[in-house]
Amino acid sequence: MASISELACTYSILVLHDDEVTVMEDKINALIKAAGVSVEPFWPGLFAKALADVNIRSLICNVGAGGPAPAVGTTPAIGPVPFTTATPAEEKKVEAKNKELED
């Protein structure tokens, strides 16, 4: 579980990114101070250095998109992953049940 210091730095970085401001230690400190949160002094610098050469937008958009790399010589799947894994028969049962409830 993240500490309050880590969360304060994380939220500060998200605010800076949303406002299209470069993530720097002094800017993280300013936001934390404005929020009235006290953090251990090494956290803002640690976060700023860790994210110095990172595309934060890409990091946010790809959370959870990791996974094992495809095997050598295979072609990755193209297209969106279906949201449900229900079979057509299960979907028909759900549709029938919903129709019963509507009537």
C-alpha positions as CSV (number, residue, x, y, z in Angstrom):
1,M,0.0,0.0,0.0
2,A,1.3,3.4,-0.9
3,S,2.2,5.9,1.8
4,I,0.7,9.4,2.0
5,S,4.0,10.8,0.7
6,E,3.9,8.6,-2.3
7,L,0.2,9.4,-3.0
8,A,0.8,13.1,-2.6
9,C,3.7,13.0,-5.1
10,T,1.7,10.8,-7.5
11,Y,-1.3,13.2,-7.5
12,S,1.0,16.2,-7.9
13,I,2.5,14.6,-11.0
14,L,-0.9,13.9,-12.4
15,V,-1.9,17.5,-11.9
16,L,1.3,18.8,-13.5
17,H,0.9,16.5,-16.4
18,D,-2.8,17.5,-16.9
19,D,-1.7,21.2,-16.9
20,E,1.1,20.3,-19.4
21,V,3.8,21.5,-16.9
22,T,7.2,19.8,-16.8
23,V,7.5,17.5,-13.8
24,M,10.2,19.0,-11.6
25,E,11.0,18.6,-7.9
26,D,10.2,22.2,-7.0
27,K,6.8,22.1,-8.8
28,I,5.9,18.9,-7.0
29,N,6.9,20.5,-3.7
30,A,4.8,23.6,-4.5
31,L,1.6,21.5,-5.1
32,I,2.2,19.4,-2.0
33,K,2.7,22.5,0.1
34,A,-0.5,24.1,-1.4
35,A,-2.4,20.9,-0.5
36,G,-1.2,21.2,3.1
37,V,0.3,17.8,3.1
38,S,3.6,17.0,4.8
39,V,5.8,14.5,3.0
40,E,9.2,13.1,3.7
41,P,11.6,15.4,1.8
42,F,13.2,12.8,-0.4
43,W,10.0,11.7,-2.2
44,P,9.5,14.7,-4.6
45,G,13.0,14.5,-5.8
46,L,12.8,10.7,-6.2
47,F,9.6,11.0,-8.3
48,A,11.0,13.8,-10.4
49,K,14.2,11.9,-11.2
50,A,12.3,8.7,-11.9
51,L,10.0,10.4,-14.4
52,A,12.5,12.7,-16.0
53,D,12.7,10.8,-19.3
54,V,9.3,9.1,-19.1
55,N,6.4,9.8,-21.4
56,I,3.7,10.2,-18.6
57,R,0.8,10.1,-21.1
58,S,2.0,6.8,-22.4
59,L,2.5,5.5,-18.9
60,I,-1.0,6.4,-17.9
61,C,-2.6,5.1,-21.0
62,N,-0.8,1.7,-20.9
63,V,-1.4,0.8,-17.2
64,G,-2.2,-2.8,-17.1
65,A,-1.5,-3.3,-20.8
66,G,1.6,-5.2,-20.1
67,G,1.9,-8.9,-20.2
68,P,4.2,-11.5,-21.6
69,A,6.0,-10.7,-24.8
70,P,4.8,-12.6,-27.9
71,A,6.9,-15.6,-28.8
72,V,9.5,-15.2,-31.5
73,G,8.1,-15.6,-35.0
74,T,4.5,-15.0,-34.0
75,T,2.3,-12.2,-35.1
76,P,0.5,-10.2,-32.3
77,A,-3.3,-10.1,-32.4
78,I,-4.7,-7.1,-34.2
79,G,-7.8,-5.3,-33.1
80,P,-9.6,-4.6,-29.8
81,V,-10.0,-7.3,-27.2
82,P,-13.6,-8.3,-26.7
83,F,-15.1,-7.0,-23.5
84,T,-17.1,-10.1,-22.7
85,T,-16.0,-13.7,-22.9
86,A,-19.6,-15.1,-22.9
87,T,-20.5,-17.6,-25.6
88,P,-23.3,-16.8,-28.0
89,A,-25.5,-19.3,-26.2
90,E,-24.9,-17.6,-22.9
91,E,-25.6,-14.2,-24.5
92,K,-28.9,-15.5,-25.8
93,K,-29.9,-16.7,-22.3
94,V,-29.1,-13.2,-20.9
95,E,-31.1,-11.5,-23.6
96,A,-34.1,-13.8,-23.0
97,K,-33.8,-13.2,-19.2
98,N,-33.7,-9.4,-19.8
99,K,-36.7,-9.6,-22.1
100,E,-38.7,-11.6,-19.4
101,L,-37.9,-9.0,-16.8
102,E,-39.1,-6.2,-19.2
103,D,-42.4,-7.9,-19.8
